[in-house]
Amino acid sequence: FINKGRAAIAAGERSIFDMAPPEETNTAMIVFTSGTTSKPKGAELTLRGMAAFAEYAQCRLNVGRGDRSLMVLPLHHIFGVCATYFMLAHGVALGVCPDFRRLYDAVERFRANCICLVPALAEILAEKISQRASSAEEALGSPIDWILIGGAPLPRRVYESLVSLGVQPLTAYGLTETTALYSIATYGDDPHVGSAGRACDLPGIETRVSDDGMLLIRGPNVLKGYYRDTDATSKVLSDDGWFRTGDYGHIDEDGFVWVTGRASRTIVLSSGKKIAPEELEERILALPGMREAVVSGDGDTREIRAEIYAVIPEESARREIAALNNTLPVYKRLRTVVVRDKPFPRTDSGKIKLERSLEAVVEHVTPLTTGSVESGNSARTAIGRSIRPPGIVMILLTAAAIAVPVLGLVPHLLAHEGVDLPASVSRLFTFIDLAGELLLGLLALLLVLKIWDKRR
């Protein structure tokens, strides 16, 4: 093929290079979703969607030929593709960092002043800088004006760390299906910490919240459909072009987007109450020493459980979680907590692989636990215990509640046979009768508490 091309050029034949001009609605690329909570799907994205991202990002970030950036994110992920396209479209000098483990060295060598990262990489960079100096400019020899962070929620501690180093973290929210475009924070603007930036306000792009609280978007940046999957497409894309993001949230009066949780991760308790695990994860990550957390619902009992990676001793982690539980409404309290000794596995884009978390849960956590805790395997150690009696205790109490009253029938049976018992033995059986009644009462109380606890 190459030789044919060379021969055609030598002969002055150009027709083989003639192509029909691309249409804005043509499929420009097929990017697969990350697959953190479901099977990856190929989103067909258009040329006009790419152009919309570049235009909107420029309105928020205002980059140009004097800026320098790095290509760090993988190009098979929508954030990496769009960030690279955006930088090149506006004349930014773009270096390549093929190994994220050398991110700090690459930033220092290339003197990058504006970078697009996922939270995990932003945290790594902040830690490297803080180990060397009190500011990014002092450590690197040149300032980092901003870091655009997307792909996952930005923990507050990472945000505060970057700010303390003189770097402005800018949050962005988007999906593969929206060509990475929904909202971006503005450089130099009020950050509205915790938000996902301002909702896109380009002509032709609309955002709103559905009646059930889900964020919706319509415009040229929305996918044409999932590649060869009409069923999946029909579930997220309405006939009039509205795309259901799968995220719950709201847009405030200033136009900032607040994402409260992923619909597919929502925990529905047996009481019918709905809980966003992201809310609890944020509370956990705000605790000292907590680095990663995944909260989910127990499929059998519909209770809340969490798996945590902490960099503090187990006992300290146990106390922190117990204290947090005391501040939560009863129905939101963590019933099961597992502490890991290493970080969670992640996707190439930096997201935690949710389907591989919470594999081996062995104990329960109580809101008011203060006692010692048995240690388990070093890879996963449970902390705390349940407020409900363990199963073996319930079994023993039930057996005793049945056996003791039966034993109390002995003197009556003997009397029926004409056998007289000594007074001391009769008093003993009277005590046994009383103990049986107390055991039955205790068992009834525990059953009531267990039913009440299930309904919370």
N, C-alpha and C positions, 0 to 999 in steps of 0.2 A: 504494500500500500504506500509506504514512504517513497519507494523508488518510482512508483507511478506518479506520485505528486511531484517529485523532482523533475521527472521527464516532462510533465505537463508545463511546469514553470519554465523549463528550458525552451520549450516549443512556443511559449507565449500563450498557452491555452489557460484561460482563467475560468471557464464555465463550470469546472468541477467544484469551484469554491463558491459559486453563487448559491445563496440560500434565501428562502422566503423570509421577509422581515418578521421578527417574533411578535406575537400578539400579547397584550398585557395579561390576558387570561390564560395563556399557555402555562402548562405545568413547567416550572423552572427547576424544581427539585422535589424529591421524595425523601422526607426526613422521618425516621422512625421515633416514636415516643419512647421515653426512657424505660417504661415497663416496671416502675417501682411498685405499683399496686395492681397491675394487670398485664396481660400479654401486649408486647409492643405492637403498634399499628403504624403503617406508613402513611403519613400525611402529605397529600399533594398540595404544594405551595406554588404560588404564581409569581410572575415577574413584578406585577404591580404591588404584591404584598411585600416583596423585598424592598421596592422603592419607597413604600409607605414607611417601613421601619427606618430606613436611612434618613428620610425627611423628618420624621417625628423625633428620632434620637438627636438629630442636629438642632432642632428647636430647643431641646432641653439641655444639651451638653455643649454646643457651640465649639466644635473642634475645627482645626485648620492645619495649614502647612507647617506651622511652627510647633506643632505637637508631636509627641513621640509615644508610641504604644507598643505593647507586646501581644503576640498571638500565643496564648497559653492554653485556652480551652480547646477541646477536641472538635474537629470539623464535622464529625458525625452527629454532634449535638447542636440543636437549633441556636442556642446562645452563642456558641463558638462561630458558627457560620455567619450569623447576622452581625456579630461584633466585628468580625474581619471585614465583611462587606461594607459596613458603615465606615470604618476607619479608612479603608482604601478609597471609598467614594468621595471622601472629603479631604483627601490629600495628606492624611496623617502618615508619618514615617512609621512603618510597622516592622518590628523585629520578631524573630521566632524563638520561642522557648520550648524546645522539644521535650524537656524533662521538668516537670513541675517541682521536683525536689531541688532544682537549682534556680528556683524562681527569684530568690533574693539576688543571687549573683547576676542573673539576666537583667533585672531591673536596674541594678547598680551599673552594669557595663553599658547598657543601652540608654541609660538616663531617661527611662520612661516616666512621663508625667501624668498619663491617663491610662488606666488599665481596666479591663473587664474580667471579673473573677467570680467564682462561686464562693459561698461563705467559708468553706473548709480551707481554700487556698488563701483567702483574705486573712484568716486567722493565722495561718502559717507565716505569711509575710509580716504581719503585725508582731508576732513573737520574735522573728529574726531581727526586726528593726529594734524592738525594745531591748533586746540583749546587747545591742551595740551602742545605743544612744537614746536620748530622750525625745528625739524628733526624727522624722524620716529624712529631712533635708540634711541634718547633721550626720546621720548614719550613711546616707547614700551619696552625699555630695551635691544633690539636686533635689528639689521638692517633688512630691507626688501631689498634684492638684486634687485629683479625685480617683476613686475606685468605684466603678459601676458593678454592683453585686446583684446577681440573680441566680435562678436555678433552684433556690431553696430559701427559707426564711433566714434573716440575719440575726443571730443572737445578740442581745443587748450588750453583753460584755465585749463582743468583738467590735461592735459599733463604737462603744466608749473607748476601747483601746486605740482604734484608728484615729478618733478625734483627738485623743491625748497626744498622739504622734504628729499632729498637724495635717492629717489627711482627711478629706471629706468623703465619707462613705455615702454613696447614692444607691438607693434601692430601686430595683426594677422588677416588674411582675409581668409575666407573659407565659404562653404555652407554645409548644410545637405547632399546634393547630392555628394559632394566631400570629404565626411568623415572629414569635418572641415578643409581640407587641400587645400591650394592654395599658401599662402605666410605667412611667419613669420619673424619678425625682429630678428636680432642676438644680444644676450646679449653682451654688450661691444662694439658693432659696431656703426658706424655713424647711428643715428636713421632715417635720412631723414624724418624729421617731416612732417606729413601729408600723408606719404605713408602708404601702408599696409604691408610693409616689403618686403623681397626678395622673388621673385617667386621660387617655389619649383624646385630644380635641381637634384632630385634623378633620377637614371637610370630608364627609363620606364615611367617617368612622363613628359609630354610635356605641355607647356603653349604657347599661342599665342593670337594675336588679330585679329578678323575677319575683313572683308572688311568694315562692317558697324560699326566698333569700339567696338564690344563686346568682352569681355574676354572669352577665350575658354580654356578648359583643357582636357587632355586625359591621362589615366593611370589606374593603379590598384585601385586607391582610388575613382574612379568614380562609381556611383551607377550602379547596374545591371538594374534598371528600377523602376518605381513607382508601388507599390503593386496593382495588379489588375486594372491597368489603362494604357493600351497600347497607347491610344490616347495622354495622357499627356507625356508619355515617348518619343513618336516619335517627339514631338515638341521640345524637348531639347537635345535629344541624336541622333547623326547621325549614319549612318550605319557603318562608320569607327571609331566610338568610341569617337568622339569629343562632349563634353558637353558644351552647351551654358549656361553660368552662369546667364545671364539676367542682367549683370552689364556692363556698358560702362567704359572704362578706357584705360590705356596704360602701357607699361613696359619700363622704361628708360634704358639708356646704362649701368647703374650699376646693372641692374636686379631687381630694385625695382618696385613694382606694385602700380599704382596710380588709384584709383577707382573714377570716376567722377560722376556716377549716376546710378540709377536703371532704366532699360528700361521701366518697367511697370509704373514708376512714371514720366516719361518724359512729360513735358508740351509742347504741340504743339499749337502755337498761330495761329490766323486766317491768319496771314501773312505768315505762313509756318515755321517760326523760331522755333527751338527746344531749350528748356531750361531745365537744370537739377536742380530740386528743392533743391537737396543737396548743391549745390553751394551757393544758396541764404540763406539756413538755416545756413550754416557755417558763412556767413557774419553777419547774425543776431545774432548768438550766440557769436560773437566776441565783440558785443556791451556791454557796462556796464549794469549790472542788468538783462540781458537776460539769462534765464536758459534753456528753451525748445522752440522749434519752429518747426512747420510743414508748409511747403509751398506746394501749389497745384494749379492746373489750375481750373478755373471756367468752369464747363461743358457747360454752356449756352453761355457765352460771350467769352470764351477762354482767359480770363485775369488771372493775377497772384494774388493769395491771400495767406494770411498767418494767422495762429493762433499761439499766443505766450503766454508763461508763463513767467512773469517777476516778479522780487522781488524789483522793484523800483516803485515809484508812477506813476500813469497813465500818468500824464502830462510829466514826464521825459521820459517815454517809447515812448510817441508820438513824442517828439522832437528827440529822438535817431533814430527812424524809418524814420522820415522826412529827417533828415540829411543823413542817409544811402541812401535813395531814390535819393537824389541829386547827389550822386556819381555813380549811376548805369546808364547804357545805357537806353534810353527811353523805349525800348521794354522789359526790364527786371524789370521795376519798379513795386512795389507792388501797386495794385489797391484797395485791400481790406485787412484790418488788424483787427484782433480781439484779445483782450487781456484777458487772463484767470486769475482767481484768485487762481487757484490751478494747480498742475502738471497734465500732460496727463495720462490717464490710460495706463498701460503697460502690456506686456505679461510676463510670468514667466521668460523669458530669458532677460528681461529688455528693450525690444523694444517697442516703442510707437505703440499703436494700431491705425494705420492710418485710418481705416474705421470708427472710432468713433470720429475723429477730424473734425473740420470745419463744425459743424452742424448748427449753427445759425449765419449767417453773416448779419449785419444790416447797415453798413456804408461803406464809401470809404476813402482812404487815398490819399492825394495829395503830390507830390514831394516837394512842397514849402509851405505847410501849416504852418501858424504861429498863427492863431487865436484860440479862445477858442473852445472847443469840448463838445458836449452834452454827458452827462454820461448816460449809460444804466444800465442794470441789473448787479449786482456785479459779477456774474459768468462770464459774457462776456460783455465787454465794447468796443465799436468801437472807433478808434482814427482817426482823420483827415476826409477829405471829398474828393470826386472825382473832377478831373479837369473838368469834363463834367457837364453841368447844370443839376440839378435834373429833374426828369420827370415832376413834377408839373409846373416848370418854363417853360419848353418847351410847355406844354399844354396851359398855359396862354398866352405866346407869340404868339402861333399859332392862338388862339381865337382872340386876339387883332389885329393881322395882317389881319385877315379876316373881323372883325367887323368894324374897322376904315375906310378902303376904302369904305365899304358899306355905312357907315354914310356919307362919303364925297359925295355920289351920291344924297343926299337929296336936296341941292340947285338946282341941275340940273333938278330933277323931279318937284320941285315947279315951276321953271322957265317955264318948259314945260306946266304947268297948268295955267300959267299967273300970278303967285304969285311973287311979288317983295319983296326981303328981305332987311332989313336995311344994311347999309354999314358995321357996326360993326359985324353983324352976318355973312355977307359974308366973312369978314376977318377971323372970327373964323373958318369957314368951309375950307378956304384956308389953315389955319394952320393944320386942321385935315387931309387934303389931304397930306400935307408934312409929317406929323407924320406917316401916313399910309405907305408912301413910305419908310421912315426910318425903320419902323418895319419890312417891308418885306425884306429890305436889311439885317437887323440884324438877322432875322430868317434864311435867306439863308446862312449867314456867320456861324451861329451856326451849321447848318446842315452840312456844309463843314467840320467844325472842328470835329464834331461828327464822320463823315465818316473817316477822317484822323486818329482820335484817335483809331478807330476800326482797322485800317490797320496797326498800329504800331506793 
